[in-house]
Amino acid sequence: MKKQLEGLVRQMIDKGLFFDEATKEFEKTFIMAGLEKAEGNRTKAAKMIGLHRNTFRNKFLSHGLSASQINSKRNKNRLTH
């Protein structure tokens, strides 16, 4: 997994993505993946990714995420599986 991450980071640098933007995207993706795995339950997702639920909530809101995004992703996954 570490090698995959290193390759992805190199691609991001090659495409001109700055560190700040990359870390924001990573954080948002990490939060969304946790929420999907926890079936939209923020408390479970926070535990799963190692954040206090208040920190998770703050990051969730700071990225402009909404519960409807999680629900629509879950519904799409159900239809395709």
Z-matrix of the N, CA and C atoms (Angstrom, degrees):
N
C 1 1.447
C 2 1.529 1 110.71
N 3 1.320 2 115.94 1 -36.91
C 4 1.467 3 120.02 2 -179.82
C 5 1.531 4 110.83 3 -61.06
N 6 1.320 5 116.75 4 -40.27
C 7 1.477 6 121.29 5 179.16
C 8 1.527 7 110.62 6 -64.57
N 9 1.331 8 116.91 7 -39.45
C 10 1.461 9 120.66 8 178.35
C 11 1.522 10 110.42 9 -63.38
N 12 1.326 11 116.04 10 -42.35
C 13 1.454 12 120.44 11 179.35
C 14 1.528 13 110.66 12 -64.23
N 15 1.325 14 115.94 13 -42.86
C 16 1.469 15 119.77 14 178.48
C 17 1.526 16 110.71 15 -60.30
N 18 1.334 17 116.81 16 -42.34
C 19 1.463 18 120.75 17 178.09
C 20 1.517 19 111.93 18 -63.15
N 21 1.312 20 115.97 19 -41.68
C 22 1.463 21 120.84 20 178.70
C 23 1.532 22 110.77 21 -64.00
N 24 1.316 23 116.84 22 -42.67
C 25 1.468 24 120.95 23 178.89
C 26 1.528 25 110.04 24 -61.63
N 27 1.309 26 116.97 25 -42.94
C 28 1.474 27 120.14 26 178.29
C 29 1.531 28 111.05 27 -60.99
N 30 1.332 29 116.70 28 -42.39
C 31 1.464 30 120.38 29 177.72
C 32 1.521 31 111.15 30 -61.68
N 33 1.313 32 116.39 31 -41.12
C 34 1.467 33 120.91 32 -179.47
C 35 1.529 34 110.39 33 -63.73
N 36 1.324 35 115.94 34 -42.87
C 37 1.466 36 120.21 35 178.95
C 38 1.524 37 109.86 36 -64.91
N 39 1.328 38 116.51 37 -44.07
C 40 1.468 39 120.75 38 179.27
C 41 1.520 40 111.80 39 -59.19
N 42 1.330 41 116.87 40 -32.43
C 43 1.464 42 120.86 41 -179.17
C 44 1.527 43 112.88 42 -88.69
N 45 1.341 44 116.35 43 3.00
C 46 1.464 45 119.96 44 175.18
C 47 1.516 46 115.34 45 83.94
N 48 1.320 47 117.31 46 18.73
C 49 1.461 48 120.57 47 178.69
C 50 1.524 49 109.30 48 -78.49
N 51 1.310 50 117.29 49 126.17
C 52 1.461 51 121.51 50 -179.28
C 53 1.529 52 111.34 51 -80.77
N 54 1.321 53 115.51 52 157.23
C 55 1.460 54 123.53 53 -176.16
C 56 1.523 55 111.91 54 -53.89
N 57 1.329 56 116.92 55 -47.93
C 58 1.466 57 120.72 56 -177.30
C 59 1.523 58 111.47 57 -59.95
N 60 1.316 59 115.92 58 -44.34
C 61 1.468 60 120.42 59 179.86
C 62 1.531 61 110.65 60 -67.17
N 63 1.326 62 116.26 61 -40.04
C 64 1.467 63 120.93 62 -179.91
C 65 1.524 64 111.39 63 -64.52
N 66 1.327 65 117.41 64 -42.80
C 67 1.466 66 119.59 65 -179.15
C 68 1.526 67 110.85 66 -68.26
N 69 1.317 68 117.35 67 -35.98
C 70 1.470 69 119.97 68 177.07
C 71 1.529 70 110.65 69 -64.30
N 72 1.328 71 116.42 70 -43.47
C 73 1.463 72 120.26 71 179.20
C 74 1.525 73 111.24 72 -65.03
N 75 1.337 74 116.46 73 -41.73
C 76 1.460 75 120.48 74 178.72
C 77 1.521 76 110.25 75 -61.15
N 78 1.330 77 116.21 76 -47.33
C 79 1.461 78 120.80 77 -178.89
C 80 1.524 79 111.01 78 -60.88
N 81 1.311 80 116.19 79 -45.17
C 82 1.465 81 120.60 80 179.75
C 83 1.529 82 110.37 81 -61.93
N 84 1.325 83 116.80 82 -45.40
C 85 1.461 84 121.34 83 179.72
C 86 1.520 85 111.44 84 -63.82
N 87 1.324 86 116.79 85 -40.53
C 88 1.469 87 122.33 86 179.44
C 89 1.526 88 110.13 87 -62.80
N 90 1.330 89 116.45 88 -44.23
C 91 1.466 90 121.95 89 179.18
C 92 1.528 91 110.37 90 -64.14
N 93 1.326 92 116.89 91 -45.80
C 94 1.462 93 120.82 92 179.95
C 95 1.530 94 111.36 93 -62.49
N 96 1.321 95 116.99 94 -41.50
C 97 1.465 96 120.45 95 179.67
C 98 1.529 97 110.56 96 -64.39
N 99 1.336 98 116.68 97 -41.22
C 100 1.462 99 120.49 98 176.93
C 101 1.518 100 111.61 99 -61.82
N 102 1.314 101 115.92 100 -42.35
C 103 1.468 102 120.62 101 179.17
C 104 1.524 103 111.96 102 -65.23
N 105 1.315 104 116.35 103 -40.52
C 106 1.459 105 119.24 104 178.28
C 107 1.519 106 110.53 105 -63.58
N 108 1.323 107 116.16 106 -44.74
C 109 1.458 108 120.75 107 -179.29
C 110 1.533 109 111.24 108 -65.12
N 111 1.338 110 116.47 109 -34.19
C 112 1.470 111 121.78 110 179.29
C 113 1.529 112 111.57 111 -88.82
N 114 1.323 113 116.64 112 11.26
C 115 1.462 114 122.68 113 179.22
C 116 1.524 115 113.13 114 53.54
N 117 1.339 116 115.37 115 41.31
C 118 1.458 117 120.93 116 175.77
C 119 1.517 118 115.26 117 85.71
N 120 1.323 119 118.08 118 -3.56
C 121 1.462 120 121.29 119 -179.44
C 122 1.533 121 108.99 120 -81.98
N 123 1.325 122 115.77 121 108.96
C 124 1.468 123 120.46 122 -174.84
C 125 1.521 124 113.00 123 -65.05
N 126 1.322 125 117.79 124 -37.80
C 127 1.467 126 120.47 125 179.90
C 128 1.520 127 110.47 126 -64.08
N 129 1.336 128 116.74 127 -45.67
C 130 1.468 129 120.63 128 177.83
C 131 1.521 130 111.04 129 -64.36
N 132 1.321 131 116.10 130 -41.68
C 133 1.464 132 120.35 131 -180.00
C 134 1.529 133 110.89 132 -62.47
N 135 1.323 134 116.37 133 -42.14
C 136 1.467 135 120.66 134 179.32
C 137 1.526 136 110.39 135 -60.13
N 138 1.332 137 116.58 136 -46.60
C 139 1.468 138 120.49 137 178.29
C 140 1.521 139 110.90 138 -61.94
N 141 1.318 140 115.42 139 -42.76
C 142 1.457 141 121.60 140 -177.31
C 143 1.533 142 112.51 141 -59.99
N 144 1.335 143 116.23 142 -38.03
C 145 1.471 144 118.53 143 -177.92
C 146 1.529 145 112.88 144 -100.47
N 147 1.332 146 116.55 145 4.59
C 148 1.460 147 120.40 146 172.30
C 149 1.515 148 116.21 147 82.71
N 150 1.333 149 116.28 148 31.78
C 151 1.469 150 120.36 149 177.14
C 152 1.524 151 109.85 150 -119.24
N 153 1.333 152 115.54 151 150.03
C 154 1.456 153 120.08 152 170.62
C 155 1.522 154 106.88 153 -66.16
N 156 1.322 155 117.61 154 146.38
C 157 1.470 156 119.73 155 -175.63
C 158 1.526 157 112.78 156 -60.31
N 159 1.347 158 118.47 157 -32.44
C 160 1.465 159 120.29 158 177.81
C 161 1.532 160 111.23 159 -69.59
N 162 1.320 161 116.15 160 -40.29
C 163 1.467 162 120.53 161 176.94
C 164 1.524 163 109.18 162 -63.97
N 165 1.332 164 115.56 163 -43.19
C 166 1.461 165 120.73 164 178.12
C 167 1.527 166 109.96 165 -58.43
N 168 1.324 167 116.57 166 -47.82
C 169 1.464 168 121.18 167 -179.38
C 170 1.528 169 111.01 168 -59.21
N 171 1.341 170 116.13 169 -45.65
C 172 1.465 171 120.09 170 -179.64
C 173 1.526 172 111.43 171 -61.49
N 174 1.318 173 116.79 172 -42.87
C 175 1.458 174 120.49 173 179.31
C 176 1.529 175 110.39 174 -67.96
N 177 1.316 176 116.16 175 -40.56
C 178 1.462 177 122.31 176 177.16
C 179 1.527 178 109.54 177 -55.15
N 180 1.312 179 115.85 178 -50.09
C 181 1.468 180 120.33 179 -178.62
C 182 1.521 181 112.02 180 -70.14
N 183 1.331 182 117.75 181 -37.69
C 184 1.467 183 120.30 182 -177.88
C 185 1.524 184 112.09 183 -65.55
N 186 1.326 185 116.96 184 -23.99
C 187 1.469 186 121.20 185 177.96
C 188 1.522 187 111.79 186 -90.83
N 189 1.323 188 116.34 187 2.77
C 190 1.459 189 120.55 188 178.23
C 191 1.521 190 113.24 189 69.67
N 192 1.324 191 115.91 190 27.07
C 193 1.465 192 120.23 191 179.78
C 194 1.519 193 110.10 192 -81.73
N 195 1.323 194 115.45 193 155.15
C 196 1.462 195 119.98 194 178.10
C 197 1.520 196 109.54 195 -138.48
N 198 1.311 197 115.20 196 157.83
C 199 1.465 198 121.12 197 179.18
C 200 1.521 199 110.60 198 -61.32
N 201 1.326 200 117.40 199 -32.41
C 202 1.467 201 119.71 200 -179.14
C 203 1.527 202 111.29 201 -64.97
N 204 1.337 203 117.81 202 -31.66
C 205 1.466 204 120.44 203 176.41
C 206 1.525 205 110.38 204 -64.17
N 207 1.317 206 115.73 205 -40.85
C 208 1.458 207 120.61 206 -179.70
C 209 1.524 208 109.63 207 -66.49
N 210 1.328 209 116.30 208 -46.44
C 211 1.468 210 120.80 209 -178.52
C 212 1.528 211 111.75 210 -62.87
N 213 1.340 212 117.12 211 -41.01
C 214 1.461 213 118.79 212 -179.50
C 215 1.520 214 111.05 213 -68.13
N 216 1.325 215 117.94 214 -36.56
C 217 1.465 216 120.75 215 176.52
C 218 1.516 217 110.50 216 -65.38
N 219 1.336 218 116.80 217 -42.45
C 220 1.466 219 120.55 218 179.09
C 221 1.515 220 111.46 219 -62.31
N 222 1.328 221 115.87 220 -42.31
C 223 1.464 222 119.51 221 -179.86
C 224 1.529 223 111.31 222 -65.26
N 225 1.335 224 117.51 223 -39.62
C 226 1.466 225 121.05 224 176.84
C 227 1.526 226 110.06 225 -62.24
N 228 1.337 227 116.91 226 -43.30
C 229 1.460 228 120.86 227 179.23
C 230 1.516 229 111.49 228 -62.18
N 231 1.310 230 117.68 229 -39.08
C 232 1.468 231 121.39 230 179.52
C 233 1.529 232 110.96 231 -64.80
N 234 1.313 233 116.08 232 -37.65
C 235 1.459 234 119.98 233 -178.74
C 236 1.516 235 112.16 234 -71.27
N 237 1.322 236 117.51 235 -30.34
C 238 1.460 237 120.32 236 -176.88
C 239 1.516 238 113.61 237 -91.18
N 240 1.344 239 117.40 238 -10.57
C 241 1.484 240 119.37 239 -178.19
C 242 1.485 241 112.38 240 -108.53
